[in-house]
Amino acid sequence: MGGGILVKKLFAVLGDPIGHSMSPVMHNDLFSFYNIDADYLPFHVREEDLHDAVKGLKAIGVGGFNVTVPHKSKIIPFLDGVDELAANIGAVNTVVNENGHLIGYNTDGPGFIKGLNGHLPKIAGQKVLIIGAGGAAKAIYLTLAKEEPLVVDIANRTVENAWGLIKDCPYSVSSNACSFEDASDSVGNYDLVIQTTLIGMSPKIDEQPIPLKNLRKQTVVCDIIYNPLETKFLKEAHQQGAVIQNGLDMFIYQGALAFEKWTGIFPDVQRMRDNVLKQLGGRTC
Ligand code: ATR
């Protein structure tokens, strides 16, 4: 390229649907706050167009992009490389253009753990219960497993799927699978309980996966849902004296870690939180 042409960097998020993504406003605000000449755009990409979309982004020299539902796993064969954690999870949510090579990462699990820091500074030695055994649970489970917890058990409607996650885990961790019924009996044994299913998400806000009457006070209870900000599950946990955390931090920190991978800057997460809350309708939490 000759002299003097300033090329604005492009960042993006690919998903189907993509209309409600809060990532563009969140990242565009950060680019302008840190004086980085870049735009972050949402692209509605159907599965059959995913390969072409990735080739197109690579051809135009995209700086990086996020990948959301339903493409997090399907994108992997179209990338030039995938880091170890993302490969083990089998899902990529962040892609970085590293000298012309598109490399996939997963910042969902690490984002969850980093967002938890205020409530639980270290995972090592903790007893953890994960509720659910889908994609989000897998990202959190494998990331936690690397941090030397004492135990990470998984409760799921289909117990077999929980065993599947445990059997496929490449990291050494002590784990058992159980039913929701067993989990509600034993929930008092854990230091950290993480709800990863969509049960309780708007509009079905009256549902919760397990009752929490056996919960111990001071247990840290997280729900990865942020709409509503306080699910029925978290409300009950709060009433039982637990320390609660909604899904906003996981969303914000996965974005913060992606932004750091693209720019080298770990951004102001309070600014991100205020911005996301504004998009959610001005609620506070
Ligand atoms: P995600 O990628 O968001 O984690 P997913 O991969 O579809 O979504 O996983 C959905 C999880 O929610 C699974 O643990 C699923 O349980 P099953 O393995 O038994 O299917 C759980 N789930 C979804 N709907 C549920 C419901 N109505 N009751 C109980 N569990 C439910």
Residues whose N, C-alpha, C, O or C-beta is under 5 A from the ligand:
A	BS01	ATR	G132 A133 G134 G135 A136 A137 N156 R157 T158 N161 T196 T197 L198
